[in-house]
Amino acid sequence: MVFIGLIAYTVTLLRVGPETFAAALKAQTGLDSQEAVKAAESAGFPGRFLLPATMLGLVFTYMNFIGFNSSVYASGEIKEVQKSQIIAITGSIVVFGFIAWLAYQATYYGMGGTLIGALPYLWAVGDPAYKLPFADGPFFMLLFQYAAGSKALYNFVMICWSAMILGAILTYVAITVRLVFAWSFDRVVPTALSKVDSRYNSPYMALIFVTVIAIILQAAWLWTPLLSYFAYAVFGWMIAQIIAAISGIVFPLRRKDIWDKSPSIVRAKVGSVPVLGILGVLTIIVSAWLAYGSMSPALVGTINPIILVFTFGLFALALVIYAASSLYHRRVGIPLELTFKEIPPE
């Protein structure tokens, strides 16, 4: 369904072209494209390639690719994992990369690249030349309605794009269930959450728990400002990536006994340096840049100290949960630390 919508979107914009789009935009909104570009340039819009701006823009691009490695959380249940994981992760990135490239190329051709840059700039600086009815910004999916020519085509493409979002949500639900099951299996959270149905071999308690939490958060998103406190989620995600990268760097040194038993692809080296360590360093560099870029005014506006404290508070909450679980299990004679001394059984 996503590909059908992408094809309809691309063909429409290639057929329309920037001149026809500009005419439709003026007819329906009163916004003159040439005047909008001139106003943006007068307000400071460069209208050309700038490396610093492009590097910051990569943050948004990367955000679209977050999660494509999440299948590693379920890798313990995957057959021929060394082969299938490489194919799955790289293949999904290539496919989605093509989708993103085609969508952007069609947008820049059909609507005009300079105009697509000028309109968000006018919106961001609050210039009165921005006359579009989109208070949250002129996203190109919204602008597509002026190229579509009919509400039916526009609504159809929107439904197709929405299917991709729903698919992504289902993926995160599946991964979250796997995480809850793993936490429960390791006794960090109540072991009842790792119960498995004897007939279908599914972690039904974790499924029920995640479903209930998802419904609660959905209600909170609709009727409370709770989810606005996750505005710095990318920043928090990058912190988690840095922690994982550090673990990869010290793994060959800290747990050489496990390292020596790892598959050959894990133990690969460049000279005497483990490839895992090199990737860890690169991950730290990229994650640090993305963490910085995700907090730029262009993405989050003025930094809100309360939301920042909330973001770090989630990490603190995780430490509190682990500490409380560790103290409890130590009292009952089951040291929680022993759970992580060996690779868990498949």
C-alpha positions as CSV (number, residue, x, y, z in Angstrom):
1,M,0.0,0.0,0.0
2,V,2.9,2.3,0.8
3,F,4.4,1.7,-2.6
4,I,1.1,2.4,-4.3
5,G,0.9,5.8,-2.5
6,L,4.5,6.6,-3.3
7,I,3.9,5.9,-7.0
8,A,0.8,8.0,-7.1
9,Y,2.6,10.8,-5.2
10,T,5.6,10.7,-7.6
11,V,3.7,10.4,-10.8
12,T,1.5,13.4,-9.8
13,L,4.4,15.7,-9.0
14,L,6.4,14.7,-12.1
15,R,3.3,15.4,-14.2
16,V,2.5,18.7,-12.5
17,G,5.9,20.4,-12.4
18,P,6.9,23.5,-10.4
19,E,5.1,26.1,-12.6
20,T,1.7,24.4,-12.4
21,F,2.2,23.8,-8.6
22,A,3.1,27.4,-8.0
23,A,-0.1,28.5,-10.0
24,A,-2.3,26.2,-7.9
25,L,-0.7,27.3,-4.7
26,K,-1.4,31.0,-5.5
27,A,-4.9,30.3,-6.7
28,Q,-5.8,28.4,-3.5
29,T,-3.9,30.3,-0.8
30,G,-2.9,33.6,-2.4
31,L,0.8,32.9,-1.8
32,D,3.0,33.9,-4.7
33,S,6.0,31.5,-4.9
34,Q,8.5,34.0,-6.3
35,E,7.6,36.6,-3.7
36,A,7.8,34.0,-1.0
37,V,11.3,33.0,-2.1
38,K,12.4,36.7,-2.2
39,A,10.9,37.3,1.2
40,A,12.8,34.3,2.7
41,E,16.1,35.5,1.1
42,S,15.5,39.0,2.6
43,A,14.9,37.3,6.0
44,G,18.2,35.4,5.7
45,F,17.4,32.3,3.8
46,P,20.6,31.4,1.9
47,G,18.9,29.5,-1.0
48,R,22.0,27.4,-1.6
49,F,23.9,24.5,-0.2
50,L,25.5,25.1,3.2
51,L,27.5,22.3,4.9
52,P,26.6,23.2,8.5
53,A,22.9,23.4,7.7
54,T,23.1,20.1,5.8
55,M,24.8,18.4,8.7
56,L,22.0,19.5,11.0
57,G,19.5,18.4,8.5
58,L,21.0,15.0,8.6
59,V,19.6,14.7,12.1
60,F,16.1,14.7,10.7
61,T,17.1,12.2,8.0
62,Y,18.6,9.9,10.6
63,M,15.5,10.1,12.7
64,N,13.6,8.5,9.9
65,F,16.0,5.5,10.0
66,I,15.8,5.0,13.7
67,G,14.7,1.5,14.6
68,F,15.9,-0.4,11.5
69,N,18.3,-2.3,13.8
70,S,15.7,-3.2,16.3
71,S,15.4,-6.7,15.1
72,V,18.6,-7.5,17.0
73,Y,16.4,-7.6,20.2
74,A,14.7,-10.7,18.8
75,S,17.8,-12.2,17.2
76,G,17.9,-14.9,19.8
77,E,14.8,-16.4,18.2
78,I,16.0,-16.0,14.6
79,K,17.4,-19.0,12.7
80,E,20.7,-18.5,10.8
81,V,20.9,-15.1,12.5
82,Q,24.3,-14.1,11.1
83,K,23.0,-14.2,7.6
84,S,19.4,-13.2,8.1
85,Q,20.1,-10.2,10.3
86,I,22.6,-8.7,7.8
87,I,20.1,-9.1,5.0
88,A,17.2,-7.8,7.1
89,I,18.9,-4.7,8.5
90,T,20.8,-3.6,5.4
91,G,18.0,-4.6,3.1
92,S,15.4,-2.6,5.0
93,I,17.7,0.4,5.1
94,V,18.2,0.2,1.3
95,V,14.5,-0.1,0.6
96,F,13.5,2.7,2.9
97,G,16.4,4.8,1.6
98,F,15.0,4.4,-1.9
99,I,11.5,5.3,-0.7
100,A,12.8,8.5,1.0
101,W,15.0,9.4,-1.9
102,L,12.2,9.1,-4.5
103,A,9.8,11.0,-2.3
104,Y,12.3,13.9,-1.8
105,Q,13.3,13.9,-5.5
106,A,9.7,14.0,-6.7
107,T,9.0,16.8,-4.2
108,Y,11.9,19.0,-5.2
109,Y,11.2,18.5,-8.9
110,G,7.4,18.9,-8.7
111,M,7.2,21.8,-6.1
112,G,10.5,23.5,-6.7
113,G,13.6,22.9,-4.4
114,T,14.1,26.6,-3.6
115,L,10.4,27.1,-2.7
116,I,10.5,23.9,-0.5
117,G,13.4,25.5,1.4
118,A,11.9,29.0,1.6
119,L,8.5,28.1,2.9
120,P,9.7,26.3,6.1
121,Y,12.2,29.2,6.7
122,L,9.4,31.8,6.5
123,W,7.3,29.7,8.9
124,A,10.2,29.2,11.3
125,V,11.1,32.9,11.6
126,G,7.5,33.9,11.8
127,D,7.6,36.1,8.6
128,P,4.3,37.5,7.6
129,A,5.0,36.4,4.0
130,Y,4.1,32.9,5.2
131,K,0.4,32.7,4.3
132,L,-0.3,29.0,4.4
133,P,-2.9,27.5,6.7
134,F,-0.5,25.1,8.4
135,A,0.4,26.3,11.9
136,D,2.8,23.4,12.5
137,G,4.8,24.0,9.3
138,P,4.5,23.4,5.6
139,F,5.3,19.7,5.4
140,F,5.4,18.6,1.8
141,M,2.7,16.0,2.4
142,L,0.4,18.8,3.3
143,L,1.6,20.8,0.3
144,F,0.8,17.9,-2.0
145,Q,-2.9,18.8,-1.8
146,Y,-2.2,21.7,-4.1
147,A,-0.6,19.4,-6.7
148,A,-3.1,16.6,-6.4
149,G,-5.9,18.5,-8.1
150,S,-8.6,16.4,-6.2
151,K,-9.4,15.6,-2.6
152,A,-9.8,11.9,-3.5
153,L,-6.3,11.6,-4.8
154,Y,-4.9,13.6,-1.9
155,N,-6.8,11.5,0.7
156,F,-5.7,8.3,-1.0
157,V,-2.0,9.2,-0.8
158,M,-2.4,10.3,2.8
159,I,-4.0,6.9,3.7
160,C,-1.1,5.1,2.0
161,W,1.5,7.1,3.9
162,S,-0.4,6.5,7.1
163,A,-0.1,2.8,6.5
164,M,3.7,3.1,6.8
165,I,3.3,4.8,10.2
166,L,1.0,2.1,11.5
167,G,3.4,-0.5,10.3
168,A,6.2,1.2,12.2
169,I,4.1,1.4,15.4
170,L,3.4,-2.4,15.2
171,T,7.1,-3.0,14.9
172,Y,7.8,-1.0,18.0
173,V,5.1,-2.9,19.9
174,A,6.7,-6.2,18.9
175,I,10.1,-5.0,20.0
176,T,8.7,-3.6,23.3
177,V,7.1,-6.9,24.1
178,R,10.5,-8.6,23.5
179,L,12.2,-6.1,25.8
180,V,9.6,-6.5,28.6
181,F,9.9,-10.3,28.3
182,A,13.7,-10.1,28.5
183,W,13.6,-7.8,31.6
184,S,11.2,-10.2,33.2
185,F,13.3,-13.3,32.2
186,D,16.3,-11.6,33.9
187,R,14.2,-10.9,37.0
188,V,14.7,-7.1,36.7
189,V,10.9,-6.8,36.6
190,P,8.3,-9.3,37.9
191,T,8.8,-12.7,36.4
192,A,5.1,-13.0,35.8
193,L,5.6,-10.9,32.7
194,S,7.7,-13.6,31.1
195,K,5.0,-16.3,31.2
196,V,4.6,-18.1,27.9
197,D,1.4,-19.6,26.5
198,S,1.9,-23.4,26.3
199,R,-0.2,-23.7,23.1
200,Y,1.0,-20.8,21.0
201,N,4.5,-20.3,22.7
202,S,3.8,-16.5,22.9
203,P,4.6,-14.2,25.9
204,Y,1.0,-13.4,26.6
205,M,1.6,-11.5,29.8
206,A,4.1,-9.2,28.2
207,L,1.7,-8.7,25.3
208,I,-1.2,-7.8,27.7
209,F,1.1,-5.5,29.7
210,V,2.4,-3.6,26.6
211,T,-1.1,-3.3,25.1
212,V,-2.5,-1.8,28.3
213,I,0.4,0.7,28.6
214,A,0.0,1.6,24.9
215,I,-3.7,2.3,25.4
216,I,-2.9,4.5,28.5
217,L,-0.2,6.4,26.6
218,Q,-2.6,6.9,23.6
219,A,-5.2,8.4,26.0
220,A,-2.5,10.6,27.5
221,W,-1.4,11.8,24.1
222,L,-5.0,12.7,23.2
223,W,-6.1,14.4,26.5
224,T,-3.0,15.4,28.4
225,P,0.4,17.1,27.7
226,L,2.3,14.0,29.0
227,L,3.8,13.0,25.6
228,S,5.1,16.5,25.1
229,Y,7.7,15.6,27.7
230,F,9.2,13.2,25.2
231,A,10.2,16.0,22.9
232,Y,13.9,15.2,23.4
233,A,13.4,11.5,22.7
234,V,16.1,11.5,20.0
235,F,18.5,13.1,22.4
236,G,17.8,10.3,25.0
237,W,18.0,7.6,22.2
238,M,21.5,8.9,21.3
239,I,22.6,8.6,24.9
240,A,21.4,5.0,24.9
241,Q,23.4,4.4,21.7
242,I,26.5,5.9,23.2
243,I,26.2,3.5,26.2
244,A,25.8,0.6,23.8
245,A,28.8,1.8,21.8
246,I,31.0,2.0,25.0
247,S,29.9,-1.5,25.8
248,G,31.1,-2.7,22.4
249,I,34.4,-1.0,22.8
250,V,35.2,-2.6,26.3
251,F,33.6,-6.0,25.5
252,P,36.7,-7.6,24.1
253,L,38.7,-6.4,27.1
254,R,36.2,-6.7,29.9
255,R,34.8,-10.1,28.9
256,K,37.4,-11.8,26.9
257,D,36.1,-15.2,27.9
258,I,32.8,-14.5,26.1
259,W,34.6,-12.6,23.3
260,D,36.7,-15.7,22.4
261,K,33.5,-17.8,22.1
262,S,31.7,-15.3,19.9
263,P,31.1,-15.9,16.1
264,S,33.9,-15.0,13.8
265,I,32.1,-11.9,12.5
266,V,32.0,-10.5,16.0
267,R,35.8,-11.2,16.5
268,A,36.8,-9.6,13.2
269,K,39.8,-7.3,13.5
270,V,41.7,-4.6,11.5
271,G,45.2,-5.5,12.3
272,S,45.1,-5.9,16.1
273,V,42.1,-3.6,16.6
274,P,38.6,-5.2,16.9
275,V,36.2,-4.0,14.3
276,L,33.5,-3.9,17.0
277,G,35.7,-1.3,18.8
278,I,36.1,0.8,15.6
279,L,32.3,0.7,15.0
280,G,31.8,1.7,18.7
281,V,34.0,4.8,18.3
282,L,32.2,5.8,15.1
283,T,28.9,5.3,16.8
284,I,29.9,7.6,19.7
285,I,30.9,10.3,17.2
286,V,27.8,10.1,15.1
287,S,25.5,9.8,18.2
288,A,27.1,12.8,19.9
289,W,26.5,14.9,16.8
290,L,23.0,13.7,16.4
291,A,22.3,14.4,20.1
292,Y,23.6,17.9,19.6
293,G,21.7,18.4,16.4
294,S,18.4,17.1,17.8
295,M,18.5,19.8,20.4
296,S,19.0,22.6,17.9
297,P,16.4,25.4,17.8
298,A,15.3,24.3,14.3
299,L,14.0,21.0,15.8
300,V,13.0,21.7,19.4
301,G,12.9,25.5,19.7
302,T,14.1,26.9,23.0
303,I,15.4,24.2,25.3
304,N,12.9,23.5,28.1
305,P,14.7,22.6,31.4
306,I,11.7,20.6,32.7
307,I,11.7,18.4,29.6
308,L,15.4,18.0,29.8
309,V,15.2,16.9,33.5
310,F,12.4,14.5,32.5
311,T,14.6,12.9,29.8
312,F,17.5,12.3,32.2
313,G,14.9,11.2,34.8
314,L,14.0,8.2,32.6
315,F,17.5,7.0,32.8
316,A,17.5,7.6,36.6
317,L,14.2,5.7,36.9
318,A,15.8,2.7,35.1
319,L,18.7,2.7,37.6
320,V,16.2,2.9,40.5
321,I,14.2,0.0,39.2
322,Y,17.3,-2.1,38.7
323,A,18.7,-1.2,42.2
324,A,15.4,-2.0,43.9
325,S,15.2,-5.4,42.0
326,S,18.8,-6.2,42.8
327,L,18.4,-5.5,46.6
328,Y,15.2,-7.6,46.7
329,H,16.7,-10.6,44.9
330,R,19.9,-10.4,47.0
331,R,17.7,-10.6,50.2
332,V,16.0,-13.7,48.9
333,G,19.3,-15.4,47.9
334,I,19.2,-14.8,44.1
335,P,21.9,-12.2,43.3
336,L,20.6,-10.4,40.2
337,E,24.2,-9.7,39.0
338,L,24.7,-13.4,38.3
339,T,22.1,-13.2,35.6
340,F,24.4,-11.1,33.4
341,K,27.6,-13.1,33.9
342,E,26.9,-15.4,31.0
343,I,25.1,-15.2,27.6
344,P,21.5,-16.2,28.3
345,P,20.3,-19.6,26.9
346,E,18.4,-19.6,23.5
